[in-house]
Amino acid sequence: MNRRSLIVLLIGVLASILGLLAATRLRARRCDSLGGTWDDARRSCHLPAGIAGETTLQTLGSYTLGAALAVLVAFMLWRAYLAATGRGPRRQ
């Protein structure tokens, strides 16, 4: 494996992990705002009786925002890598 493909793999893995962590934190904050308790081990929300559970749409929204953050981070890391190696666009 050459150096460039290793860097691309590392950027993808880091961005994916960050996106998943962001999505999980968004779900945990939503659970807390509804008055529930977040179970880190199961990554689930336990709401008090009488409050409807978190819908699929809200979970989908959290993962969508997490994926958008992952793409943004991957783009920024890629641009930083290109700038550091001198392969980025040349400014005149």
Beta strands, then each sheet from edge to edge (+ up, - down):
strand 1: 37-39
strand 2: 44-46
sheet 1: 1+ 2-
end
